[in-house]
Structure formats: C-alpha cells, structure tokens
C-alpha cells in the first residue's frame, strides 16, 4: 500500500484519482507513526522547490524520509526535493542525490516553463519502466530541471538541453513528468511502482 506524504505542496487530486482508477490502495502520511502503515511512499509536489522544502521541514518528517529503506517515488517537485540543491529559492534540499536542480535558460524556440508532451529515453533498465516502450511520451510542466548525471539517470529527455526525466538511487526514484497526467504509460509506471 502506498503512503502519500502530505506536506501542503500542491494538489494531489489527479494522483489519487489515477491510483483509484488502477485499484492501487493508498493513504495519507501526516506524522512519523503513519510511515509504518505503508510499504512504499510517494512524495508529490507542484510549484516552488524552496517553498516545498520549507513546508516539508515544518512537518518534522525530513529525518524519517532520509532514513527510509522502502521504495520512495518523488513526482515533479517531489523529485526535485530528492536532489541536493535547487536554484529555485537558492535552497538546500534533501540531498539524497548529489546533483542539482537548475533553471532552464529558455530561448525563442524553447519557452519556459517546459509544458506538454515529450519523449523519454531509457538510460538504465528498471522495473519502474517495465512494459513501457523506449521513447514513450510523458507530460511535463516545469521551469527547473535535474542536471544530467549518468550515474543516477534512469531516463532522459531534451528541452533546451538534455536532462534527467527520471532518476534512481537505491530505493529512491524520481520522475520529473507527471505520470498521473501521462495516459496509459503514466498509469503503467504508477502500477509498476506499486509492485517494486
């Protein structure tokens, strides 16, 4: 069963609706004791990474999250929180990945934020992407991106520059796109996570 970590950083309705469509059981984590009720966790998030980190720190759950040994999936800003630092708000984050979250430079051909469907290409094999063809499209909405590091990149995409569309380190996973808004392949990814 999936525990969704609640810290006030964005609307989670589309995520919970997707899990319900898939028949994946979930509940909400509001305090430390709640972690024991679940066998995997999602860190959602939209908006500003620095503000999200402040909200997460206010919950007192940061030490617990950093010590988790069960599977954890960060989505969008939830993925960015797993990195060490974000240019957004000049913020130190959870530091579970020794990489940075950077702002797109933008150009006349590449408006910021990066919004819409983009192809995602595998860089490593992972159960998270089982039964998802390489080069599938996922839905993105973001102004900041995870710097590309081959060591941690599960899949990559390109907008302005190449960046990590998904990352993995030990039991921690992150996706920059929104699987809950990415149609059948996004739902497949959520279902895969529920079985890792």
N, C-alpha and C positions, 0 to 999 in steps of 0.2 A: 504494500500500500504506500502511496506517495504522500509525503508531508510537504505542503506548500508553505514556505517560510514567509510569514506575514510581518512586514515592517513599514507599511504605508507608502510603498513606492510604486504606485500605478494600479491601473485597473486590471484585475485578473479574470474578469468575466469570460473573455474569449478562451483563455486557457482552461478554466474549469468546464466550460461548455464542450470543448474538444475532448477532455478526459471523460466526460459523461457520455458523449457520443461513442467513444471507444470502449465503454464499460470498464474503464480503469478506476479503481477505488482511490479516493484521496481524502485528505483532511487538512486542517489548518494548524500551523505551528505558531504559537504566540509566546511560549515560555519554554525554558530549558527542559522541563519534565515532559513536554509534548514530543520531543525527539524520540523517546523510547517507544512511542506508539507506531512508528513507521520504519520501513526497511529501505527507503530511498527518499531523496529530497529534491525539490525544485526551488531555486531562487529566481523569482520573477523580477521584473523591473522595467520601467519606461522612464524617460525624462533625463534628469541631470545626475551623472555618476557621483559627483561630490556630495550633492544633497542626499542621494540614496545612501551613501556610506555613512553620513551623519545620522540618518534615521536608523540604519542598521546598528550603529554603535549605541544609540539610545536604548535599544531593546535589551542590551547586555548579552546578546547571543553570539557575538563575534568569536570569543574563545571556543565556544561549543562548535560552531561551524568549522573553524580551522582544524579542530581535532577529529572531525567526522571520518569514519572509515567505511561507511556505506556509500553507495553511489549518490552523487550530487550533480544536478544539471542546472547551470545558470543560463537564463534566456535573456538576450538583448543586454540591457544594463546589468542584469543579473550575471551575465558572462563577464562584462567589463569589471564588475566588482571582484572577480577572482584574480585579476591582474594586480601588479604591484603599485601602479600609479596611473592617474588619468590627468591629461592636460585640462580636462573639464573641471574647473574649480581648483586646479593645482592641488589635487587630492591624493593622499596615500590611501590605498585600498587594502584588500585582504592579503595580498602578497602570496597567494597560493601558486601563482605562476610568475616567474621573474621576468615579466615582459610588461610593456606599457600600452596604455590606451591613448591614441593620438587623434588630433582633429584632421579631417580631410582638408586639403588645401583648396580644393574646388577649382573650377575653370569655366570658361564659357560653355564648354561641352559637358561639363560634369557639375551640375548644381548640387549644393549641399542644403538639406540632408539628401543622402542616398535613399531614394524611396522607390520601391517597386520590386519586380521580379528580377533575379539574377541567377546565373548558373553557378553551381558549386561543384568543385572538382576534388576528388579524394586524393589525399596525400599519404594516408596510412589506412590499413584495414581496421575496422572497428565494428563491434556488434551494434553500435548506435546507428550505423548506416546500412544494416542488413536489409536486403531486398529493396534498396533504393539505387536506381541506375546512376552511374557516374555521369556528371553533367546535368543532373536534375535541377530544376528551378525552385528557388525558395524566395519568400517575401521578406524584404529588408526595409527598415525605417530607422536611419541613424546618421548622426553627424560626426561621430567618433568611431574609430576602428581599432582593432587589436593588431599591433605590429606583427608582421610575419616572422615566425621563428620555426624552422623546420622541425625542431625537437618536439614542439608541443602542438603543431598544426595537424588536425585531423583532416580538414578540408579547407580549400582556399577559394577565393573569388577575386575579381578585379573591378575596381571602380576608382578612378583617379590613379590608383596604384594597387598592386597585389596585397591582399591582407588575409588574415585568418578568419574564415567563415565559421569554423568550429575548432575547438581545442580540447586536449585531454592530457591529464597528468594524474597517474594513479587512479583514484576513484572519483576524481573531479572532471566534469565535462562542461563545456560551454558552447552555445550556439549564438551567433550574432543575429541571425534571422529569427523570424517568429514562426516556429513550427505550427502553432495553433492557427495561423493565418495562411499556411502554405499548402492547402489542399491535401490530396491523398498522401503525398510523400512526407509532408509535415506530420500527418497523423501516424504514418508508419514509424517515423522517428520517435514520437512520443510512446507508441506501443513498444518499440524496441527498448527504450529506456526503462519501461515498466518491468522488463524481463531481465535486464542486465544483472 
